[in-house]
Amino acid sequence: MPTQKKLSLAERTTLFTTLKTRFEKNMARHKGLEWATIQARLEAAPEKLWPLQEMERTGGEPDVVGHDKKTGEYIFYDCSAETPKERRNVCFDREALDARKEHKPANSAIDMAAAMSIELLTEQQYRELQQLGKFDEKTSSWVQTPATIRELGGALFCDRRYNTVFLYHNGASSYYAARGFRGSLRV
């Protein structure tokens, strides 16, 4: 994981170009929003560029999915067709990772999200994302889990099968090649 949290001018330019192209290609995700306004907001919050770059670098294909009128923030979600490739094969959190005695995955979803300065999607956010397209038809994504479930050793994940969004549970220490996580960022 890179330790530098500022983007060079060339990296910023590339990121803006990538985000703008994706924004324009997927207008149904953000009806009524304009790229120029979003870019101005991003330029005014340079500390948010590194997390967006990390979302992009790990295969998340971040895109704007909403605008919070109360705070003025734009909301980005990972919009890759499948759970981001570089964020798969992870258990849920550090406690679950530490509990594994053998065959430990390299990382956990919660730790990776924190290192990237993003949040795991909630179940509600995941369902909102699925209204914008068909995601995770071959993979699954860990989602934020209530403490009452986590305290009992479980964690929640979602996917889309049979044209339906499903919420499941699993042991938090489990990990699979097709399970990762999707993140959100508010700018």
DAPEJO-V745356 format. One record per pair of residues at least 12 apart in sequence whose C-alpha atoms are under 10 Angstrom apart, sorted by sequence separation. I is the first residue (numbers start at 1). J is the second residue. If there is no record, write none. Layout:
i=(I	I)
j=(J	J)
//
This chain:
i=(23	63	64	65	96	97	143	144	145	156	157	62	63	64	65	91	94	95	142	143	144	155	156	157	20	21	62	63	64	65	90	91	93	94	97	142	143	155	156	20	61	62	63	64	89	90	91	92	93	94	126	141	142	143	154	155	156	157	19	20	61	62	63	89	90	91	92	93	94	126	141	142	154	155	156	60	61	62	63	88	89	90	91	92	93	94	126	140	141	142	153	154	155	20	60	61	62	88	89	90	91	92	93	94	125	126	140	141	153	154	155	16	20	59	60	61	88	89	90	91	92	93	123	124	125	139	140	141	152	153	154	155	19	59	60	61	87	88	89	90	91	92	121	122	123	124	139	140	149	152	153	154	159	55	59	60	87	88	90	120	121	122	123	138	139	140	150	151	158	55	56	59	60	87	90	120	121	122	123	136	137	138	139	149	150	157	16	55	59	60	61	120	121	122	136	137	138	149	157	158	52	55	56	59	60	119	120	121	122	135	136	137	143	145	157	52	59	60	87	119	120	134	135	136	137	142	143	16	38	52	58	59	60	87	134	135	137	140	141	142	16	57	58	59	60	134	137	140	142	145	56	57	58	59	137	140	142	35	38	55	57	58	130	134	136	58	130	134	135	142	12	33	41	42	55	126	127	134	33	41	42	55	109	110	126	127	16	19	30	33	41	109	110	123	126	127	130	142	12	15	19	29	30	31	32	33	109	110	122	123	130	131	15	29	30	31	32	38	109	122	123	130	29	30	38	121	122	140	12	15	16	19	26	27	28	29	30	37	139	140	141	142	143	144	11	12	15	18	26	27	127	139	140	141	142	143	7	11	14	22	23	26	126	127	139	140	141	142	143	6	7	22	23	127	138	139	140	141	142	143	5	6	12	15	22	23	33	77	126	138	139	140	141	142	5	6	7	11	19	21	22	23	76	77	78	136	139	140	141	5	6	7	18	19	20	77	78	123	136	5	6	18	19	20	77	123	5	6	18	19	30	4	5	7	6	5	77	5	77	29	79	92	78	79	88	91	92	2	77	81	82	83	84	88	90	92	1	79	81	82	83	88	92	79	80	81	82	83	85	87	88	96	79	80	81	82	83	84	95	79	80	81	82	83	84	126	22	79	81	82	83	84	93	96	126	55	58	81	82	83	92	95	96	125	126	54	82	83	96	125	121	122	54	55	120	121	122	51	54	55	92	93	119	120	121	122	51	53	54	55	65	92	119	120	121	51	52	54	65	91	92	108	118	119	120	121	51	52	92	108	118	119	120	50	51	52	117	118	119	50	51	65	108	116	117	118	119	105	107	113	117	118	48	104	105	112	113	116	47	48	104	105	109	113	104	105	109	110	113	103	108	109	99	100	108	109	99	100	109	96	97	98	83	96	97	82	95	96	97	92	94	95	96	97	92	93	94	91	92	93	91	92	90	91	92	90	91	92	90	91	89	90	91	89	90	88	89	90	88	89	90	91	92	88	89	90	91	92	87	88	89	90	91	87	88	89	90	85	87	88	89	85	87	88	84	85	86	87	88	83	84	85	86	87	82	83	84	85	82	83	84	82	83	84	82	83	84	29	82	83	29	30	80	29	78	79	28	29	78	79	28	77	78	79	26	77	78	76	77	78	76	77	75	76	77	75	76	1	5	74	75	76	3	73	74	75	2	73	74	1	2	72	73	1	71	72	71	68	65	67	68	62	64	66	67	60	62	63	64	60	62	63	64	59	60	62	64	55	55	55	55	52	51	52	51	52	48	48	49	48	47	46	45	44	42	41	38)
j=(35	75	76	77	108	109	155	156	157	168	169	75	76	77	78	104	107	108	155	156	157	168	169	170	34	35	76	77	78	79	104	105	107	108	111	156	157	169	170	35	76	77	78	79	104	105	106	107	108	109	141	156	157	158	169	170	171	172	35	36	77	78	79	105	106	107	108	109	110	142	157	158	170	171	172	77	78	79	80	105	106	107	108	109	110	111	143	157	158	159	170	171	172	38	78	79	80	106	107	108	109	110	111	112	143	144	158	159	171	172	173	35	39	78	79	80	107	108	109	110	111	112	142	143	144	158	159	160	171	172	173	174	39	79	80	81	107	108	109	110	111	112	141	142	143	144	159	160	169	172	173	174	179	76	80	81	108	109	111	141	142	143	144	159	160	161	171	172	179	77	78	81	82	109	112	142	143	144	145	158	159	160	161	171	172	179	39	78	82	83	84	143	144	145	159	160	161	172	180	181	76	79	80	83	84	143	144	145	146	159	160	161	167	169	181	77	84	85	112	144	145	159	160	161	162	167	168	42	64	78	84	85	86	113	160	161	163	166	167	168	43	84	85	86	87	161	164	167	169	172	84	85	86	87	165	168	170	64	67	84	86	87	159	163	165	88	160	164	165	172	43	64	72	73	86	157	158	165	65	73	74	87	141	142	158	159	49	52	63	66	74	142	143	156	159	160	163	175	46	49	53	63	64	65	66	67	143	144	156	157	164	165	50	64	65	66	67	73	144	157	158	165	65	66	74	157	158	176	49	52	53	56	63	64	65	66	67	74	176	177	178	179	180	181	49	50	53	56	64	65	165	177	178	179	180	181	46	50	53	61	62	65	165	166	178	179	180	181	182	46	47	62	63	167	178	179	180	181	182	183	46	47	53	56	63	64	74	118	167	179	180	181	182	183	47	48	49	53	61	63	64	65	118	119	120	178	181	182	183	48	49	50	61	62	63	120	121	166	179	49	50	62	63	64	121	167	50	51	63	64	75	50	51	53	53	53	125	54	126	79	129	142	129	130	139	142	143	54	129	133	134	135	136	140	142	144	54	132	134	135	136	141	145	133	134	135	136	137	139	141	142	150	134	135	136	137	138	139	150	135	136	137	138	139	140	182	79	136	138	139	140	141	150	153	183	113	116	139	140	141	150	153	154	183	184	113	141	142	155	184	181	182	115	116	181	182	183	113	116	117	154	155	181	182	183	184	114	116	117	118	128	155	182	183	184	115	116	118	129	155	156	172	182	183	184	185	116	117	157	173	183	184	185	116	117	118	183	184	185	117	118	132	175	183	184	185	186	173	175	181	185	186	117	173	174	181	182	185	117	118	174	175	179	183	175	176	180	181	184	175	180	181	172	173	181	182	173	174	183	171	172	173	159	172	173	159	172	173	174	170	172	173	174	175	171	172	173	171	172	173	172	173	172	173	174	173	174	175	174	175	174	175	176	175	176	175	176	177	176	177	178	179	180	177	178	179	180	181	177	178	179	180	181	178	179	180	181	177	179	180	181	178	180	181	178	179	180	181	182	178	179	180	181	182	178	179	180	181	179	180	181	180	181	182	181	182	183	129	182	183	131	132	182	132	181	182	132	133	182	183	133	182	183	184	132	183	184	183	184	185	184	185	184	185	186	185	186	112	116	185	186	187	115	185	186	187	115	186	187	115	116	186	187	116	186	187	187	186	184	186	187	182	184	186	187	181	183	184	185	182	184	185	186	182	183	185	187	182	183	184	185	184	184	185	185	187	185	186	187	187	187	187	187	187	187	187	187)
//
